[in-house]
Amino acid sequence: MKAIMVVGTTSHAGKSLLTTAICRILVRRGWRVAPFKGQNMALNAYVTASGGEIGHAQAVQAWASGVAPSVEMNPILLKPQGDMTSLLIIKGKPVTRASALEYYEQYFDVGWQAITESLQALGAEFDLIVCEGAGSPAEINLKHRDLTNMRVARHLNAPTILVVDIDRGGAFAHVIGTLELLEPAERNLIKGIAINKFRGHKSLLDPGIRWLEERTGIPVIGVIPWIDQIFPAEDSLDLFERRDRNPSGDVNIAVIRLPRISNFTDFDPLEAEPSVNLKYVSPKQSLGYPDAVIIPGSKTTIADLIVLHQTGMADTLKDYVASGGTVLGICGGFQMLGQLVADPEGIEGQEGRSEGLGFLPTKTVMTPQRVARQRQVTSNYPQPGLPVTGYEIHQGRTRITELDGTLPLFDDPTLGVVDSGQFVWGTYLHGIFDNGPWRRAWLNRLRQQRGLHSLPTGISNYREQREAMLDALADKVEAYIDLTPILPNS
């Protein structure tokens, strides 16, 4: 099978972004391509049509390739639990909770088999597999256990791009150090170096590029400028780097940055709204006076709920709602809005329970049965009759204890409720803001409270906007990179 590989000198070097751009560039050149990341540790997940979980970044890369996401594109997904363990998902299905040591000792061979089988399946269907590494390929203490970097490249004999983030400084040392720590057979696969996140005049960089090429014998195939656009993040550390994108926006929305926040890609469509200023707020920070507060998903709902109580954010939210503020909870955030969250079997790591925020008459019990599926429903609120699509990923059953005072958000009442005053909303549906008309209808409620005119709701869904963003990303990268040394038969 034909394949290329993208690895990075560090985490956050830009591997996912470059892989996504390459997928779209090659599709536009007529290739049938599929993305691949053998093992991904990610807080953001997506549910495929078959009900399997993969990293959200691989779903985006699939869309960039013009194909439907599949579990073969990310056969191993590790979802950190916050207690030095991760939920291990193989080929889309949860297998166990394990520490790093347990994972490598007990599941290395199983994981490698899942990787090779997935590559075989993709190779039979596509012209080219565009593979992404994870972290650094030169972590010498982990290389013998590394399932997703140069082990994959060597298995495929894949020409490999080494991408480095020059914005953080030390780029030349990162490149040289990485190459020095690779084995000769691995180093021989590095066919190009891409310098990412460059700001400034390239003429000032040219002497360094000439030195690097002479020193390594590897061409610098691209110097990619800083790309200031929303791109799905995998790690909550990315949230610390995000700035207010629309500080002059009409509507201010605060997302509580829970310690174990997950699926914050739910809010990318809101960040893309020109009239919305979205910011992430730590439970220890002042909430201020936003037009709405969103409590996002969490990998450990009870632990994060306890943090809200301990930091005083729970009381702040209660005062906020009492004064007429709007709160929306998604998945774990929805569970927190109720009266109680209990985990009698220790599904999240240990047995426990916590009083909820008390905004909705619901109780949630964590259960071993995991729900992961795509959904298509019809809205009741804030505008009846809107088609809404999304996906569920949760381990817990939420029961409405009192019907009075709540209204079902959708024609399936298990997916979410809103209080009768329409100030507190809760749903299990990830991707809800991808639905353009529903998103605008919800935003218009906030705008009406501010006396602002309503925005048109007859708009396309976020996927069309995402397509334009992927094309813009590919245009930008293609202008600064030469893939000739990398592509097979080129």
C-alpha positions in Angstrom: 0.0 0.0 0.0 1.1 3.6 -0.6 1.4 5.9 2.3 3.1 9.1 3.6 3.7 10.0 7.2 3.7 13.2 9.2 5.6 13.3 12.5 6.5 16.2 14.7 9.5 17.2 16.8 7.1 18.0 19.7 3.5 17.9 20.6 1.5 20.8 19.1 4.0 21.2 16.3 1.1 21.1 13.8 0.9 17.5 12.7 -2.9 17.3 12.7 -3.2 20.6 10.8 -0.6 19.6 8.2 -2.1 16.1 7.8 -5.6 17.6 7.3 -4.2 20.1 4.7 -2.4 17.4 2.8 -5.5 15.3 2.7 -7.5 18.1 1.1 -4.6 19.1 -1.2 -4.3 15.5 -2.6 -8.0 15.0 -3.0 -8.1 18.1 -5.1 -5.3 16.6 -7.2 -7.4 13.5 -7.8 -6.0 11.1 -5.3 -8.3 8.8 -3.2 -6.9 9.3 0.3 -7.6 8.3 3.8 -6.2 9.7 7.0 -4.7 7.4 9.7 -3.5 7.8 13.2 -2.7 4.5 14.8 -3.0 5.6 18.4 -4.4 8.8 19.6 -4.8 10.2 23.1 -7.5 12.7 22.9 -10.2 14.4 24.9 -12.3 15.1 21.9 -14.1 12.1 20.2 -16.4 11.6 17.3 -18.9 8.7 16.8 -18.9 7.1 13.3 -21.9 5.9 11.5 -21.2 2.4 12.9 -21.3 3.7 16.5 -17.5 3.5 17.0 -15.4 6.2 18.7 -12.4 7.8 17.1 -10.5 11.0 17.7 -12.3 14.1 16.5 -9.2 15.2 14.6 -9.4 12.0 12.5 -13.0 12.8 11.7 -12.0 16.2 10.5 -9.2 14.7 8.4 -11.7 12.2 6.9 -14.0 15.1 5.9 -11.0 16.9 4.4 -10.5 13.7 2.4 -14.1 13.7 1.2 -14.9 10.4 2.9 -16.9 9.3 5.9 -15.0 8.8 9.1 -14.4 5.1 10.1 -12.8 3.3 13.0 -9.9 2.1 10.8 -8.7 5.7 10.6 -7.9 5.7 14.4 -7.9 2.1 15.6 -6.6 3.0 19.1 -8.1 5.8 21.1 -7.0 6.6 24.6 -9.4 8.9 26.6 -7.6 10.2 29.7 -9.7 9.7 32.9 -7.7 12.2 35.1 -6.5 9.5 37.6 -3.4 8.3 35.7 -5.6 6.0 33.7 -7.3 6.1 30.3 -10.3 4.5 28.8 -8.9 2.2 26.0 -10.9 2.1 22.9 -9.9 -0.4 20.1 -11.6 -0.2 16.7 -14.2 2.1 18.1 -15.2 -0.1 21.1 -14.3 0.4 24.8 -12.1 -2.4 26.1 -11.0 -1.4 29.6 -9.7 1.3 31.8 -5.9 1.0 32.2 -2.8 2.8 33.5 0.0 3.4 31.0 2.0 0.5 32.4 -1.0 -1.9 32.2 -1.7 -0.7 28.6 1.8 -1.3 27.3 2.2 -4.6 29.1 -1.1 -6.1 28.3 -2.3 -4.5 25.1 0.7 -3.7 23.0 0.4 -6.7 20.7 -3.4 -6.4 20.5 -2.9 -2.7 19.6 -0.3 -3.4 16.9 -2.6 -6.1 15.4 -5.5 -3.5 15.3 -3.2 -1.0 13.6 -1.9 -3.4 10.9 -5.4 -4.8 10.2 -6.8 -1.2 9.9 -4.0 -0.2 7.5 -4.7 -3.3 5.4 -8.3 -2.4 5.2 -7.6 1.2 4.2 -4.9 0.2 1.7 -7.4 -2.0 -0.1 -9.8 0.9 -0.6 -7.7 4.0 -1.1 -4.8 5.2 -3.3 -2.8 6.7 -0.5 -2.9 6.7 3.3 -1.8 9.9 5.0 -0.6 8.9 8.4 -0.1 11.2 11.4 2.2 10.5 14.3 1.8 11.4 18.0 4.0 13.6 20.2 7.6 13.1 19.2 9.0 10.0 17.4 12.2 10.3 19.4 11.1 9.7 23.0 13.9 7.2 23.7 12.3 5.9 27.0 9.1 5.1 25.1 10.3 4.1 21.6 10.1 0.4 22.2 6.5 0.9 23.1 5.6 3.5 20.5 2.8 2.2 18.3 2.1 5.3 16.2 5.2 7.0 14.9 8.2 5.5 13.1 7.0 1.9 13.8 4.1 2.7 11.4 6.4 4.5 9.0 8.7 1.6 8.8 5.9 -0.9 8.4 4.6 1.1 5.4 8.1 2.2 4.2 6.4 5.6 4.1 8.2 8.8 3.1 7.9 11.0 6.1 7.7 14.7 6.8 9.2 16.1 10.1 7.3 19.2 11.1 8.6 21.7 13.7 6.9 24.6 15.5 9.3 27.6 15.1 7.1 29.9 17.1 8.0 28.3 20.4 11.8 28.7 19.7 14.6 26.3 19.3 13.4 24.9 16.0 16.8 24.0 14.6 17.8 22.2 17.8 14.5 20.3 17.8 15.1 19.1 14.3 18.7 18.1 14.8 18.0 16.5 18.1 15.1 14.5 16.7 17.1 13.2 13.8 20.0 12.3 16.0 17.8 10.2 18.2 16.2 8.3 15.3 17.6 4.9 14.3 19.3 5.0 10.8 16.4 3.1 9.2 14.0 5.6 10.7 16.0 8.7 9.7 16.3 7.5 6.2 12.5 7.7 5.9 12.5 11.4 6.7 12.3 13.0 3.2 11.3 16.5 4.1 11.2 19.1 6.9 8.3 21.5 7.3 8.8 24.6 9.4 5.4 25.6 10.9 3.9 28.7 12.6 6.4 31.1 11.1 6.0 34.8 11.7 8.2 37.3 10.1 10.3 37.8 7.0 11.4 34.6 5.4 14.6 36.2 4.2 15.8 36.3 7.8 15.2 32.5 8.0 16.9 31.5 4.7 20.4 31.2 6.1 19.2 28.8 8.8 17.3 26.8 6.1 20.5 26.5 4.0 22.5 25.4 7.1 19.8 22.9 8.1 19.7 21.3 4.6 23.5 21.1 4.4 23.7 19.6 7.9 21.0 17.0 7.4 20.9 16.4 3.7 17.1 16.7 3.9 15.2 19.4 2.0 13.1 21.9 3.8 9.9 21.4 1.8 7.9 24.2 3.3 7.9 27.2 5.6 4.2 27.5 6.7 3.2 30.8 8.2 1.1 31.2 11.3 -2.5 30.3 10.4 -4.9 32.2 12.5 -8.1 30.2 12.1 -10.1 27.9 14.3 -9.0 24.4 14.0 -10.2 21.4 16.1 -8.0 20.9 19.1 -7.2 17.5 20.7 -5.8 18.6 24.0 -7.2 21.0 26.6 -3.8 22.7 26.7 -4.9 24.3 23.4 -7.5 26.2 25.3 -4.9 28.1 27.3 -3.5 29.5 24.0 -6.9 30.6 22.7 -7.6 34.3 22.8 -11.0 36.1 22.5 -11.6 36.0 18.8 -14.5 38.4 18.7 -14.0 40.7 21.7 -16.5 43.2 20.2 -19.1 40.5 19.6 -22.7 41.3 20.5 -23.1 38.1 22.6 -20.7 37.0 25.3 -20.7 33.2 26.1 -18.5 31.7 28.8 -17.5 28.0 28.7 -16.5 26.6 32.1 -13.0 25.0 31.6 -13.5 22.0 33.7 -10.3 20.2 34.9 -11.3 17.1 32.8 -13.1 18.9 30.0 -13.9 16.8 26.9 -15.5 17.3 23.5 -14.9 21.1 23.5 -14.9 20.9 19.7 -18.7 21.2 20.3 -18.1 25.0 20.5 -16.1 25.5 17.3 -19.3 26.6 15.5 -19.9 29.3 18.1 -16.3 30.5 17.8 -17.0 30.9 14.1 -20.0 33.1 14.7 -19.0 36.7 14.0 -21.5 38.0 16.6 -20.3 35.7 19.4 -17.4 36.3 21.8 -16.6 32.9 23.3 -14.2 32.5 26.2 -13.1 29.7 28.5 -13.3 30.4 32.2 -11.6 28.3 35.0 -13.8 27.4 38.0 -11.4 29.5 40.0 -11.8 32.6 37.9 -14.5 35.2 38.1 -17.4 34.4 35.9 -18.3 38.0 35.1 -21.7 38.7 33.5 -21.9 36.7 30.2 -25.1 36.3 28.2 -24.8 32.6 28.6 -22.7 30.0 30.4 -22.0 26.5 29.0 -21.0 23.6 31.2 -19.3 21.2 28.7 -18.6 17.5 28.7 -16.3 15.9 31.2 -14.3 12.7 31.4 -15.1 12.4 35.1 -18.4 14.1 35.8 -18.5 13.7 39.6 -14.9 14.8 40.1 -15.5 18.0 38.0 -18.8 18.6 39.7 -17.1 18.5 43.1 -14.6 21.1 41.8 -17.5 23.4 41.0 -18.7 23.1 44.5 -15.3 23.4 46.2 -14.3 26.5 44.2 -17.5 28.3 44.7 -18.4 28.3 41.0 -21.6 26.3 41.8 -22.8 29.1 44.1 -21.8 31.6 41.5 -23.9 29.8 38.9 -26.9 29.6 41.2 -26.7 33.4 41.7 -26.3 33.8 37.9 -29.4 31.8 37.1 -31.4 33.5 39.9 -30.6 36.8 38.2 -31.9 35.6 34.9 -28.8 34.1 33.3 -28.9 31.3 30.8 -27.0 28.0 31.4 -26.6 25.2 28.9 -25.1 21.8 29.9 -23.9 19.3 27.4 -23.3 15.6 28.2 -21.5 15.7 31.6 -22.5 19.3 31.9 -26.2 18.2 31.5 -25.7 15.6 34.2 -24.3 18.2 36.6 -27.4 20.4 36.1 -29.6 17.9 38.0 -30.1 17.1 41.7 -27.7 14.2 42.0 -24.9 12.3 40.1 -24.1 8.9 41.5 -21.5 6.3 40.5 -22.2 3.2 42.7 -20.0 0.9 40.6 -17.0 3.2 40.3 -17.4 3.5 36.5 -15.4 6.8 36.5 -12.6 5.4 38.7 -14.1 5.1 42.2 -17.4 4.9 43.8 -18.9 8.2 44.6 -21.8 10.6 44.4 -22.3 14.4 44.5 -25.1 16.8 44.9 -25.8 18.4 41.5 -26.3 22.1 40.8 -30.0 21.7 41.3 -31.2 23.5 38.2 -33.2 20.6 36.7 -35.3 17.9 38.4 -33.0 15.0 37.2 -30.9 12.3 38.7 -28.0 10.6 36.9 -26.5 7.1 37.7 -23.4 6.0 36.0 -23.8 2.5 34.4 -21.4 0.1 32.7 -23.4 0.3 29.5 -21.8 3.0 27.3 -23.9 4.9 24.8 -22.2 5.9 21.5 -24.3 6.6 18.5 -25.3 9.1 15.9 -28.7 10.8 16.3 -31.2 12.6 14.1 -34.1 14.3 15.9 -36.5 17.2 15.6 -36.4 20.2 17.9 -39.2 21.4 20.2 -37.2 24.4 21.4 -36.1 27.1 20.9 -37.8 26.8 17.5 -40.1 23.8 16.8 -39.6 21.5 13.8 -35.9 22.0 13.2 -34.0 18.9 12.1 -31.0 18.4 14.4 -28.2 15.9 14.0 -25.4 15.0 16.4 -24.0 12.1 18.4 -24.1 10.7 21.9 -21.1 9.6 23.9 -21.8 9.0 27.6 -21.8 6.5 30.4 -24.8 7.3 32.6 -28.6 7.3 32.6 -30.4 10.5 33.4 -34.0 10.3 34.9 -36.4 13.2 35.1 -37.9 13.0 38.6 -40.6 15.7 38.1 -42.3 16.4 34.7 -43.6 19.8 35.9 -41.2 22.6 35.1 -39.4 21.0 32.3 -39.9 20.7 28.6 -38.3 18.2 26.2 -35.8 19.8 23.8 -36.4 17.2 21.1 -38.9 14.6 20.0 -36.8 12.1 21.9 -37.1 13.4 25.5 -34.1 11.4 26.7 -31.8 13.6 24.7 -32.4 16.8 26.6 -34.7 19.1 28.5 -35.2 22.9 29.1 -36.8 24.4 32.2 -40.1 26.1 31.6 -38.6 29.5 31.9 -36.1 28.5 29.1 -33.1 29.7 31.1 -31.5 26.3 31.9 -30.9 23.9 29.0 -29.4 20.4 29.1 -28.7 17.9 26.4 -26.7 14.7 25.7 -26.3 15.7 22.0 -22.7 16.5 21.0 -22.4 18.6 17.8 -25.6 20.4 18.5 -24.2 23.8 17.5 -23.2 22.3 14.1 -26.9 22.7 13.2 -27.0 26.2 11.9 -30.7 27.0 12.2 -30.8 25.6 15.8 -27.7 27.4 16.8 -29.1 30.7 15.5 -32.5 30.1 17.2 -30.7 29.6 20.5 -28.5 32.7 20.0 -31.5 34.7 19.1 -33.0 34.0 22.5 -29.9 35.5 24.0 -30.0 38.5 21.6 -33.7 39.2 22.4 -32.8 39.4 26.1 -30.3 42.1 25.2 -32.7 43.9 23.0 -30.7 43.0 19.9 -32.2 42.2 16.5 -32.5 38.5 15.6 -30.1 36.9 13.2 -31.4 34.9 10.2 -32.0 31.3 11.0 -32.2 30.0 7.4 -28.5 29.3 7.2 -26.5 26.2 6.3 -25.1 23.9 8.8 -21.5 24.2 10.1 -20.3 21.4 7.9 -20.5 23.8 4.9 -18.6 26.4 6.7 -16.1 23.7 7.7 -15.7 22.7 4.1 -14.8 26.3 3.2 -12.3 26.4 6.1 -10.7 23.2 5.0 -10.3 24.6 1.5 -8.8 27.8 2.9 -6.4 25.8 5.0 -5.4 23.7 2.0 -4.9 26.8 -0.1 -2.7 28.4 2.5 -0.5 25.3 3.1 -0.2 24.4 -0.6 1.1 27.9 -1.3 4.1 27.3 1.0 4.9 23.6 0.7 6.3 21.3 -2.0 5.1 17.7 -1.6 7.1 16.4 -4.6 9.9 14.8 -2.5 7.2 13.0 -0.4 4.6 11.7 -2.8 5.1 8.2 -4.3 6.1 8.0 -7.9 6.7 11.8 -7.9 
